Amino acid sequence: MKREQARARAERRCWSTEGVLGGDHSCPELVERAHCRECNVLVVAAHLLLSRLPSDDTEAEPTVSVAAGRGGQSGAPDSAQPFSVITFDVGGASLALETRRVVEVATMRPVCRVPHRASAAFLGLVNVQGRLEPCFSLAVVLGLPASDAETEQRLVVVGDESRRCAFYAHRVALREADHALLGEPPATVSAALDTHVRAIIRLAERPWSWLDADRLLASLERALT
């Protein structure tokens, strides 16, 4: 298939309509190929996606400072109202993100490697409801040990309509939090993790490191370069 044809197919996400990644398996290319990942359309789609992501290494400013006592500012949310968070475990660390920054939590699915782009941090692309999302090893990005395999992992997609990244995590749960439960984070074993923590939230008798979503997205995107 010519690159122009592959690009046109990639723009309309043919894998999710006539392919095997959510489609009806009617694509004529499947006569010679057993799976969409063997087709150059998926490769072209991957390069189109990655070319739209920021590639500079400018350090992103956090939305909120790390915590009270670090620079004299508070890591608490602007509103004193209760808010919900998604909690999860990665590399032995208990982490949390505001629910409003989590696009989707899904079951495990295959990761399609991108030629010449996969690395320890960037694993490849995953198909989420017909949309390809870049998938990362959060443990590598945050300088944490490799995650254990004792429990089933969930795919967590963070960001918004224009900017999304995905990663796998253990023991994902939805919890309600309150500003009164926020505290200053202690020194961590991972300097990379420390720079992403807004505050510590104590929930279910456990401390959770509340991550700054914008800084996390910036770090994930830098892992592509």
VOPAGU-2260 file (C-alpha; in pm, 1 decimal, decimal comma):
REM VOPAGU-2260
SITE   aa  ch    i         X         Y         Z
SITE  MET   A    0       0,0       0,0       0,0
SITE  LYS   A    1     132,2     345,4     -93,8
SITE  ARG   A    2     208,1     590,0     185,5
SITE  GLU   A    3     -59,2     834,3      63,0
SITE  GLN   A    4    -320,7     559,5      84,7
SITE  ALA   A    5    -193,2     451,5     425,1
SITE  ARG   A    6    -210,2     809,4     552,7
SITE  ALA   A    7    -569,6     848,7     430,8
SITE  ARG   A    8    -666,4     523,6     603,5
SITE  ALA   A    9    -486,4     629,2     920,2
SITE  GLU   A   10    -672,8     961,6     930,6
SITE  ARG   A   11   -1007,1     780,4     930,0
SITE  ARG   A   12    -891,9     510,6    1176,3
SITE  CYS   A   13    -971,1     219,2     948,3
SITE  TRP   A   14    -858,5     -29,8    1215,1
SITE  SER   A   15   -1162,0      65,7    1426,7
SITE  THR   A   16   -1417,3      42,8    1144,7
SITE  GLU   A   17   -1305,1    -234,9     909,1
SITE  GLY   A   18   -1003,8    -377,4    1090,9
SITE  VAL   A   19    -964,4    -609,5    1389,4
SITE  LEU   A   20    -922,1    -334,5    1651,7
SITE  GLY   A   21   -1292,5    -270,3    1697,6
SITE  GLY   A   22   -1396,4    -300,1    1332,2
SITE  ASP   A   23   -1591,4    -560,5    1137,9
SITE  HIS   A   24   -1285,9    -740,6     989,3
SITE  SER   A   25   -1391,8    -643,9     633,8
SITE  CYS   A   26   -1063,2    -477,2     534,5
SITE  PRO   A   27    -923,1    -636,1     215,7
SITE  GLU   A   28    -570,9    -608,6     358,7
SITE  LEU   A   29    -664,8    -878,8     611,7
SITE  VAL   A   30    -656,5   -1134,6     331,6
SITE  GLU   A   31    -276,8   -1117,0     345,4
SITE  ARG   A   32    -235,4   -1003,2     705,2
SITE  ALA   A   33    -364,5   -1163,8    1022,3
SITE  HIS   A   34    -375,4    -842,2    1226,9
SITE  CYS   A   35    -382,1    -464,7    1179,7
SITE  ARG   A   36     -45,6    -430,4    1350,7
SITE  GLU   A   37     112,6    -604,3    1050,3
SITE  CYS   A   38     -14,8    -328,5     818,3
SITE  ASN   A   39     183,4     -12,3     743,5
SITE  VAL   A   40    -131,7     194,1     811,6
SITE  LEU   A   41     -76,6     146,5    1183,8
SITE  VAL   A   42     287,5     252,8    1148,1
SITE  VAL   A   43     183,5     569,0     961,1
SITE  ALA   A   44     -83,9     637,7    1224,1
SITE  ALA   A   45     177,2     604,2    1497,3
SITE  HIS   A   46     409,7     856,1    1334,5
SITE  LEU   A   47     120,3    1098,3    1277,7
SITE  LEU   A   48      26,3    1075,5    1644,4
SITE  LEU   A   49     380,0    1114,1    1775,3
SITE  SER   A   50     451,5    1408,9    1545,3
SITE  ARG   A   51     163,4    1598,7    1706,9
SITE  LEU   A   52     302,2    1560,1    2058,1
SITE  PRO   A   53     543,5    1822,3    2199,2
SITE  SER   A   54     903,0    1720,0    2138,6
SITE  ASP   A   55    1095,2    1996,6    2315,3
SITE  ASP   A   56    1255,1    1930,8    2650,6
SITE  THR   A   57    1134,7    2247,3    2822,0
SITE  GLU   A   58    1045,6    2177,9    3183,2
SITE  ALA   A   59     673,2    2225,1    3233,8
SITE  GLU   A   60     559,6    2444,0    3519,0
SITE  PRO   A   61     341,0    2263,9    3772,5
SITE  THR   A   62     -19,5    2373,4    3801,2
SITE  VAL   A   63      18,0    2386,6    4178,3
SITE  SER   A   64     341,3    2391,6    4376,6
SITE  VAL   A   65     454,6    2065,4    4532,4
SITE  ALA   A   66     330,5    2133,8    4884,3
SITE  ALA   A   67     319,9    2374,6    5174,8
SITE  GLY   A   68     667,8    2442,6    5304,7
SITE  ARG   A   69     831,3    2411,7    4960,6
SITE  GLY   A   70     859,4    2764,7    4832,2
SITE  GLY   A   71     599,0    2891,0    5078,0
SITE  GLN   A   72     297,6    2787,9    4869,3
SITE  SER   A   73      30,7    2529,9    4931,7
SITE  GLY   A   74     -26,7    2214,8    4729,3
SITE  ALA   A   75    -396,0    2212,9    4823,9
SITE  PRO   A   76    -660,0    2261,2    4553,7
SITE  ASP   A   77    -802,1    2610,7    4500,3
SITE  SER   A   78   -1143,7    2504,6    4628,4
SITE  ALA   A   79   -1207,2    2372,7    4976,6
SITE  GLN   A   80   -1477,0    2146,3    4837,5
SITE  PRO   A   81   -1430,3    1765,4    4844,4
SITE  PHE   A   82   -1293,4    1615,4    4524,3
SITE  SER   A   83   -1248,2    1265,8    4384,0
SITE  VAL   A   84    -921,2    1095,3    4297,9
SITE  ILE   A   85    -810,2     777,0    4126,4
SITE  THR   A   86    -561,4     587,5    4342,9
SITE  PHE   A   87    -323,9     322,8    4210,1
SITE  ASP   A   88       6,2     147,4    4278,1
SITE  VAL   A   89     313,1     159,8    4054,1
SITE  GLY   A   90     655,1      24,1    4147,1
SITE  GLY   A   91     563,9      -7,1    4513,0
SITE  ALA   A   92     448,4     356,8    4533,9
SITE  SER   A   93      91,6     458,6    4625,3
SITE  LEU   A   94     -12,9     731,6    4380,9
SITE  ALA   A   95    -321,1     941,5    4308,6
SITE  LEU   A   96    -454,7    1168,1    4033,3
SITE  GLU   A   97    -758,7    1392,8    4029,4
SITE  THR   A   98   -1045,3    1212,7    3857,9
SITE  ARG   A   99   -1112,7    1509,8    3630,2
SITE  ARG   A  100    -770,4    1455,7    3468,0
SITE  VAL   A  101    -832,0    1084,3    3407,8
SITE  VAL   A  102    -990,4    1020,8    3068,1
SITE  GLU   A  103   -1050,1     648,2    3108,0
SITE  VAL   A  104    -960,4     339,3    3307,9
SITE  ALA   A  105    -968,1      25,1    3094,7
SITE  THR   A  106    -869,9    -338,4    3102,9
SITE  MET   A  107    -534,7    -458,6    2974,0
SITE  ARG   A  108    -484,4    -460,4    2598,1
SITE  PRO   A  109    -195,3    -529,2    2359,1
SITE  VAL   A  110      70,0    -262,4    2310,0
SITE  CYS   A  111     176,3    -211,1    1948,5
SITE  ARG   A  112     544,9    -126,6    1932,5
SITE  VAL   A  113     649,3     162,7    1707,4
SITE  PRO   A  114     956,2      88,7    1493,9
SITE  HIS   A  115    1263,8     279,2    1612,4
SITE  ARG   A  116    1065,2     458,2    1885,0
SITE  ALA   A  117     999,2     203,1    2159,2
SITE  SER   A  118    1216,8     231,1    2471,2
SITE  ALA   A  119    1214,9     142,0    2838,6
SITE  ALA   A  120     989,1     443,4    2906,9
SITE  PHE   A  121     779,7     451,9    2588,2
SITE  LEU   A  122     625,4     110,4    2528,9
SITE  GLY   A  123     424,8     179,3    2211,7
SITE  LEU   A  124      61,8     248,3    2124,1
SITE  VAL   A  125    -261,4     109,4    2266,0
SITE  ASN   A  126    -605,1     115,3    2105,4
SITE  VAL   A  127    -866,7     277,5    2329,9
SITE  GLN   A  128   -1211,4     290,1    2168,4
SITE  GLY   A  129   -1060,7     316,8    1822,1
SITE  ARG   A  130    -811,2     585,8    1918,3
SITE  LEU   A  131    -438,4     517,3    1940,6
SITE  GLU   A  132    -279,8     642,5    2262,4
SITE  PRO   A  133      93,4     650,1    2350,3
SITE  CYS   A  134     159,1     406,9    2635,2
SITE  PHE   A  135     441,2     445,1    2888,1
SITE  SER   A  136     606,0     267,4    3177,2
SITE  LEU   A  137     523,1     501,4    3464,2
SITE  ALA   A  138     773,2     321,9    3687,2
SITE  VAL   A  139    1059,2     409,0    3449,3
SITE  VAL   A  140     947,0     770,7    3407,1
SITE  LEU   A  141     918,0     823,2    3784,3
SITE  GLY   A  142    1236,4     630,9    3870,4
SITE  LEU   A  143    1053,3     353,3    4055,6
SITE  PRO   A  144    1126,2     -22,1    4066,8
SITE  ALA   A  145     957,7    -242,3    3809,9
SITE  SER   A  146     594,5    -313,1    3903,0
SITE  ASP   A  147     506,9    -653,8    4042,2
SITE  ALA   A  148     281,0    -889,5    3849,2
SITE  GLU   A  149      77,4   -1021,7    4140,0
SITE  THR   A  150    -244,5    -841,4    4048,1
SITE  GLU   A  151    -412,7    -757,9    3720,1
SITE  GLN   A  152    -315,3    -421,1    3581,7
SITE  ARG   A  153    -549,2    -153,0    3449,0
SITE  LEU   A  154    -480,7      88,1    3167,1
SITE  VAL   A  155    -508,0     449,0    3286,1
SITE  VAL   A  156    -545,3     724,4    3024,2
SITE  VAL   A  157    -476,1    1078,6    3147,5
SITE  GLY   A  158    -507,3    1418,5    2979,6
SITE  ASP   A  159    -784,0    1572,8    2769,9
SITE  GLU   A  160    -916,8    1566,2    2412,8
SITE  SER   A  161    -602,7    1719,1    2263,9
SITE  ARG   A  162    -334,0    1563,1    2483,2
SITE  ARG   A  163    -346,0    1207,6    2615,1
SITE  CYS   A  164    -102,8     952,6    2753,0
SITE  ALA   A  165    -158,0     604,8    2895,3
SITE  PHE   A  166      13,6     377,4    3144,3
SITE  TYR   A  167     -55,5      54,1    3332,6
SITE  ALA   A  168    -109,7      45,7    3708,3
SITE  HIS   A  169    -213,3    -197,3    3984,3
SITE  ARG   A  170    -506,4    -174,9    4226,2
SITE  VAL   A  171    -683,6     119,8    4062,0
SITE  ALA   A  172    -969,4     261,1    4271,7
SITE  LEU   A  173   -1194,9     567,1    4288,9
SITE  ARG   A  174   -1193,1     752,7    4622,0
SITE  GLU   A  175   -1331,0    1073,9    4769,0
SITE  ALA   A  176   -1077,5    1319,9    4914,4
SITE  ASP   A  177   -1090,0    1644,0    5106,5
SITE  HIS   A  178    -849,2    1937,8    5138,4
SITE  ALA   A  179    -823,6    1869,1    5511,4
SITE  LEU   A  180    -658,1    1534,8    5429,6
SITE  LEU   A  181    -368,6    1694,9    5239,8
SITE  GLY   A  182     -23,0    1710,6    5391,8
SITE  GLU   A  183     331,1    1795,3    5296,0
SITE  PRO   A  184     508,5    1509,9    5116,4
SITE  PRO   A  185     816,3    1366,4    5288,0
SITE  ALA   A  186    1143,1    1307,3    5107,3
SITE  THR   A  187    1101,6    1017,5    4865,1
SITE  VAL   A  188    1342,9     754,1    4742,8
SITE  SER   A  189    1289,6     874,3    4385,9
SITE  ALA   A  190    1388,7    1230,4    4297,5
SITE  ALA   A  191    1185,9    1197,7    3976,3
SITE  LEU   A  192     873,8    1105,9    4172,6
SITE  ASP   A  193     934,8    1384,6    4423,2
SITE  THR   A  194     919,8    1652,4    4152,4
SITE  HIS   A  195     575,7    1532,2    4043,4
SITE  VAL   A  196     407,9    1521,0    4386,7
SITE  ARG   A  197     166,9    1801,1    4478,5
SITE  ALA   A  198      85,6    1673,8    4826,7
SITE  ILE   A  199      17,6    1363,2    5032,5
SITE  ILE   A  200    -344,6    1253,6    5069,4
SITE  ARG   A  201    -433,1    1019,7    5355,5
SITE  LEU   A  202    -710,8     784,5    5248,7
SITE  ALA   A  203    -811,2     440,9    5375,8
SITE  GLU   A  204    -539,3     468,4    5642,5
SITE  ARG   A  205    -270,5     501,0    5374,4
SITE  PRO   A  206     -70,4     797,1    5242,6
SITE  TRP   A  207    -101,1     852,4    4867,0
SITE  SER   A  208     128,8    1075,4    4662,7
SITE  TRP   A  209     -99,1    1312,6    4474,4
SITE  LEU   A  210      59,4    1373,3    4132,5
SITE  ASP   A  211      53,9    1695,2    3934,5
SITE  ALA   A  212    -117,8    1585,1    3611,5
SITE  ASP   A  213      32,6    1855,2    3386,8
SITE  ARG   A  214     387,3    1790,4    3503,0
SITE  LEU   A  215     329,7    1415,2    3464,1
SITE  LEU   A  216     201,5    1459,7    3106,3
SITE  ALA   A  217     503,3    1672,5    3019,7
SITE  SER   A  218     740,9    1407,6    3156,1
SITE  LEU   A  219     564,8    1130,5    2965,6
SITE  GLU   A  220     582,1    1328,3    2641,5
SITE  ARG   A  221     952,7    1397,7    2692,8
SITE  ALA   A  222    1005,9    1022,2    2713,3
SITE  LEU   A  223     922,3    1009,4    2341,5
SITE  THR   A  224    1233,9    1202,5    2242,9
